[in-house]
Amino acid sequence: MITEGSREFAGRDWDAVRANKDEYWGERIARLGALEAFRIAEELRAQALATIPSWPDDALRSEDLHAHVRLSSLFRRAGPTRRR
């Protein structure tokens, strides 16, 4: 029984699962607004802290800052876009 359940789980259409989750959360946030998006993010942060209380450490914070600086630089180089 356990083996059968494991095979069923592993054999799922993971692309469809991902698409379904994206649709669900996208619709929920569109309906409930930015406050709902913040609430979800805060729950994920709390879950991460419960698992790894030292998260994020100084090294991860520094890495994150460098990634944001790089992305900001790329946006500046790309320049503004026009909406049609």
N, C-alpha and C positions, 0 to 999 in steps of 0.2 A: 504494500500500500504506500509506504513512504517513497519507494523508488518510483512508483507510477506518478505520484504527486510532484516529485522532483523533476521528472522528465517533462511533465506537462508545464511546469513553471518555466523551465529552461527553454522549452520550445515555443513560448509565447511570441506573438508578433510584437516585438519591442518597439518597432517604429510606430505602430498603431497606438501602443500604450503611451508613448511620448507625445504623439499628436493629440491624443485624447486629453492628457494632462495639460498640455499647452492651451488647448481650447477652453478647458474648464477654468483654469486660473486666469486666462485672458478675459473671459466673459465676466468672471467674478469681480476682477479688479475694475473692469470697465463699468460694471453696474454699481459697485460700492465705493469706488474712488481711491485716491491716493492713500487715504488713511488705512484702508484695508491692505494695500500693498505694504505699507509700513508695519502694520500688525503682523503680517506674514513674515516679513524679514526679521522682526524682533523675535518671533517664535523660533525661527531657524537659528538666530544668534544664541538664544538661551539654550537650545538643544546642543549646539556646538560647545558652549561653555560647560554644560553638564557632563559632556563626554570628555573634554580636555580643558580643565579649569584655567590653564595657563595660556589658552588661545586668545588672541594671537600674540605671539611673543615678539620681541623687538626685531628679530630677523625677518619675520613675516610682514611686520608693519613696514619695515624699510623696503622690502621687495615690492609690496603693494604700492608704496609711494612712488618708487621708480617706474612701475608700470603705468601709473596715472600720469606722471610727468611725460613719459614717452608718448602715451596716447594723446595727451594735450598738444604736444609738439606736432604729431601727425595731423591732428585736426587743423591746427594753425597753417600748416603747409598746404593742406588740401584746399583751404579757402572756403568762402561761403558757397552755398548751392542756391539755385533758384527753383522755386516751386512753380509749377505750371498750372 
